[in-house]
Amino acid sequence: MCIGIPMQVTACDDLAATAARRDGTTEAVDLSLIGPQPVGTWMLVHLGAARSVLSAEDADRVADALLAIEAVQRGEDIDHLFADLTDREPELPPHLRTKP
């Protein structure tokens, strides 16, 4: 299973960046797949390479999903980590809905 980690660019030099995780740890990240990025950009990083650019909202969602994995392993409740999905009925995407 491949798990990407949301990281934020703290310094960038062409296709090499330094990026920080939410816990503050930093690491070198290869930007070859997404190109140079300005400081502050959120990215999804896997095995030291940025795979895609994320909005701050998407970075939060990925971070919450990773926290949920850890919480499930400890047997804890995870509903609060999926506030956008709980307390609502599932909806079909538009292309799967019946046409009138």
RALINZI-V476961 format. One record per helix or strand of 3 or more residues. SS is the DSSP state (alpha for helix, beta for strand). FROM is the first residue (numbers start at 1). TO is the last residue. Records with the same first field share a line. If there is no record, write none. Layout:
# RALINZI-V476961
SS->FROM-TO / FROM-TO
This chain:
# RALINZI-V476961
beta->5-13 / 16-20 / 26-30 / 42-46 / 49-54
alpha->56-73 / 79-82 / 94-96
